[in-house]
Amino acid sequence: MRIITDPNFLSWEVYPSGGKFGLPQRPKVVFNCLTDPSRRGRYVHFDGDSVGAEQAVQDASDAELQALFAQSSELD
């Protein structure tokens, strides 16, 4: 898990999530707001498997994670 700050100075935890029903296919990178828990979580699909998503979250710079956040959609 990582923590980033968005342009509005809200803190978001960032973590990989497995695919549908916990399967390794089509994982997501999930953003959960720590500053305002009433905000809906956000996500982006990761191209690859869940192991790759986990490694990507750990290796990404804050700027790269913020760019992913900018592309994210609200969780359903």
N, C-alpha and C positions, 0 to 999 in steps of 0.2 A: 504494500500500500504506500502511496505517496500523497502529499498534500500540496495543492497549488492555490493561488489566489487569482480570482478573475478580475476583469477591468473595474468591477464595482467594489473591489476589496472584500469580496466574500471568499471564505476558505472552503475548498472542496477536497474531499478525499477521493483518490483515484485508485481503482483496483480492477484487475481482470475478472471476468465472470465466464464460466463455461457456457457452452451452447444450450440449446433447448434440452430440458430435463438433465442438465449437468453434463451433457455429452461434450467431447472436446471440439466438435465441429462448430464453426461459425460463432466463436466466442465474442464477447462484448468487452469494451473498456467502459467501466461505469464511473460516474461522477456523483457523489453524494454530498450535499451542502452541510458543512459543519456549523457555519455561522447562523444559518436560518433553517432548522430542520423541517419547517413547513414547506419549503420549496421541493418540488418534485425532482427526483433523481434524473440524471441525463445519461445518455450512452452513445457510443459509436460502435459499429461492427468492426471487428478486427479481421483482416485477411490472413488466415492461417489457422493454426490450432491453438488450444488454450495454453500450452507451454510457451508458444511464441508470444502470445498476448502478455503472459506474465513477465517474460524477459523484456518485452518492449516497454512495459510500464516501468520496470526497474532501470532500464538503460536510457530512457528518453530524458532529454533535458526538460527543464521547466517550460521553456518556450515551446518545445514540441508538444508537451501535454496541454499547454494553453491553446495551441493551434487545434488539437483534437477537440478540446472543449468547445471551441468556437464552431466546430462542425457538428456538435452533438445535438441529439433530439431528446425530448422528454420521454421518460419511461412510460409505458402504457399502464 
